[in-house]
Amino acid sequence: MCRSIKTLHNAAVPATDDEIRAAALQYVRKISGWRQPSKAHADAFSAAVDEVAQATARLLQAALRPAS
């Protein structure tokens, strides 16, 4: 995987929204192969970053909840 994506779970301080978004951006860049998408792909790229960030936030929130 991309080495520049840092682990956000089990950190001493919970991940910030900016850290989550930065990790999502790095992930989408890695899998798409685009550092900066063309204008034709900009909306899809941005939507993918948003969706990955939201999924990451949900995952981290679930990981903080005590197991039932």
Backbone as CSV, one residue per row, in Angstrom:
resi,resn,N_x,N_y,N_z,CA_x,CA_y,CA_z,C_x,C_y,C_z
1,MET,0.845,-1.179,0.000,0.000,0.000,0.000,0.883,1.232,0.000
2,CYS,0.273,2.349,-0.078,0.996,3.620,-0.137,1.650,3.914,1.208
3,ARG,2.943,4.115,1.212,3.668,4.334,2.459,3.365,5.680,3.093
4,SER,2.848,6.625,2.320,2.592,7.951,2.898,1.268,8.023,3.648
5,ILE,0.474,6.953,3.624,-0.763,6.931,4.388,-0.422,6.416,5.778
6,LYS,-0.613,7.266,6.778,-0.269,6.837,8.130,-1.450,6.116,8.782
7,THR,-1.150,5.247,9.723,-2.189,4.540,10.461,-2.928,5.545,11.341
8,LEU,-4.259,5.544,11.238,-5.052,6.504,11.993,-5.689,5.892,13.227
9,HIS,-5.741,4.579,13.296,-6.353,3.899,14.438,-5.299,3.638,15.507
10,ASN,-5.718,3.647,16.739,-4.858,3.381,17.896,-3.779,4.433,18.102
11,ALA,-3.996,5.608,17.573,-3.059,6.702,17.830,-3.375,7.281,19.208
12,ALA,-2.397,7.922,19.813,-2.607,8.516,21.137,-3.704,9.579,21.094
13,VAL,-3.767,10.296,19.986,-4.790,11.327,19.782,-5.661,10.877,18.615
14,PRO,-6.998,10.942,18.753,-7.858,10.531,17.638,-7.558,11.312,16.357
15,ALA,-7.756,10.677,15.224,-7.494,11.305,13.932,-8.417,12.493,13.716
16,THR,-7.860,13.535,13.140,-8.657,14.717,12.817,-9.306,14.528,11.452
17,ASP,-10.292,15.363,11.158,-10.928,15.327,9.845,-9.907,15.585,8.741
18,ASP,-8.964,16.476,8.993,-7.924,16.767,7.996,-7.040,15.550,7.745
19,GLU,-6.688,14.821,8.798,-5.871,13.610,8.633,-6.633,12.534,7.874
20,ILE,-7.917,12.403,8.170,-8.746,11.419,7.474,-8.836,11.776,5.995
21,ARG,-9.077,13.037,5.702,-9.176,13.478,4.300,-7.848,13.305,3.575
22,ALA,-6.745,13.612,4.235,-5.427,13.453,3.608,-5.165,11.983,3.279
23,ALA,-5.533,11.081,4.173,-5.352,9.653,3.912,-6.243,9.208,2.759
24,ALA,-7.473,9.710,2.720,-8.389,9.367,1.628,-7.844,9.861,0.295
25,LEU,-7.313,11.071,0.281,-6.740,11.631,-0.933,-5.564,10.781,-1.420
26,GLN,-4.677,10.394,-0.504,-3.536,9.563,-0.885,-3.993,8.211,-1.426
27,TYR,-5.015,7.638,-0.811,-5.545,6.352,-1.262,-6.113,6.472,-2.679
28,VAL,-6.936,7.486,-2.920,-7.543,7.654,-4.247,-6.464,7.956,-5.286
29,ARG,-5.468,8.749,-4.922,-4.353,8.993,-5.844,-3.643,7.687,-6.196
30,LYS,-3.425,6.861,-5.200,-2.702,5.612,-5.407,-3.470,4.675,-6.335
31,ILE,-4.762,4.481,-6.054,-5.504,3.505,-6.854,-5.880,4.034,-8.230
32,SER,-6.004,5.365,-8.372,-6.362,5.922,-9.678,-5.134,6.140,-10.559
33,GLY,-3.981,6.315,-9.914,-2.774,6.613,-10.674,-2.652,8.093,-11.030
34,TRP,-3.567,8.912,-10.536,-3.548,10.343,-10.820,-3.136,11.126,-9.593
35,ARG,-2.147,11.966,-9.752,-1.822,12.908,-8.676,-2.834,14.046,-8.729
36,GLN,-3.116,14.509,-9.923,-4.101,15.553,-10.172,-4.911,15.086,-11.377
37,PRO,-6.211,14.819,-11.212,-6.997,14.312,-12.334,-7.236,15.399,-13.389
38,SER,-7.563,14.956,-14.594,-7.932,15.909,-15.643,-9.266,16.550,-15.282
39,LYS,-9.615,17.613,-15.978,-10.894,18.273,-15.722,-12.051,17.306,-15.948
40,ALA,-11.899,16.395,-16.896,-12.959,15.436,-17.200,-13.205,14.474,-16.045
41,HIS,-12.171,14.224,-15.242,-12.279,13.266,-14.139,-12.308,13.918,-12.756
42,ALA,-12.240,15.234,-12.695,-12.126,15.940,-11.412,-13.311,15.675,-10.488
43,ASP,-14.527,15.671,-11.021,-15.700,15.448,-10.167,-15.710,14.043,-9.590
44,ALA,-15.397,13.049,-10.422,-15.370,11.660,-9.949,-14.257,11.466,-8.926
45,PHE,-13.113,12.092,-9.158,-11.984,12.001,-8.239,-12.355,12.605,-6.888
46,SER,-12.943,13.793,-6.910,-13.340,14.471,-5.681,-14.408,13.677,-4.928
47,ALA,-15.364,13.130,-5.662,-16.415,12.318,-5.036,-15.814,11.069,-4.387
48,ALA,-14.842,10.468,-5.044,-14.194,9.276,-4.485,-13.460,9.624,-3.196
49,VAL,-12.767,10.751,-3.174,-12.067,11.174,-1.956,-13.078,11.388,-0.826
50,ASP,-14.187,12.045,-1.134,-15.221,12.282,-0.116,-15.777,10.965,0.430
51,GLU,-16.073,10.027,-0.463,-16.647,8.746,-0.039,-15.660,7.934,0.800
52,VAL,-14.397,7.920,0.396,-13.387,7.187,1.163,-13.199,7.846,2.533
53,ALA,-13.198,9.155,2.587,-13.054,9.866,3.868,-14.228,9.546,4.791
54,GLN,-15.436,9.533,4.245,-16.616,9.214,5.057,-16.559,7.777,5.567
55,ALA,-16.180,6.854,4.711,-16.073,5.455,5.123,-14.990,5.283,6.191
56,THR,-13.892,6.000,6.036,-12.813,5.936,7.022,-13.273,6.478,8.362
57,ALA,-13.976,7.594,8.352,-14.478,8.174,9.599,-15.432,7.202,10.295
58,ARG,-16.321,6.553,9.518,-17.241,5.573,10.114,-16.476,4.398,10.715
59,LEU,-15.460,3.924,10.020,-14.655,2.812,10.514,-13.951,3.183,11.815
60,LEU,-13.352,4.355,11.856,-12.645,4.771,13.065,-13.613,4.980,14.228
61,GLN,-14.793,5.521,13.950,-15.797,5.696,15.000,-16.234,4.327,15.550
62,ALA,-16.439,3.368,14.678,-16.848,2.026,15.103,-15.748,1.370,15.943
63,ALA,-14.508,1.638,15.591,-13.383,1.055,16.318,-13.254,1.640,17.721
64,LEU,-13.777,2.846,17.915,-13.709,3.473,19.241,-14.810,3.006,20.172
65,ARG,-15.886,2.450,19.612,-16.990,1.982,20.435,-16.610,0.674,21.121
66,PRO,-17.031,0.512,22.363,-16.752,-0.755,23.048,-17.508,-1.899,22.369
67,ALA,-16.891,-3.055,22.341,-17.525,-4.240,21.762,-18.715,-4.646,22.634
68,SER,-19.769,-5.089,21.966,-20.952,-5.504,22.739,-21.016,-6.982,22.949
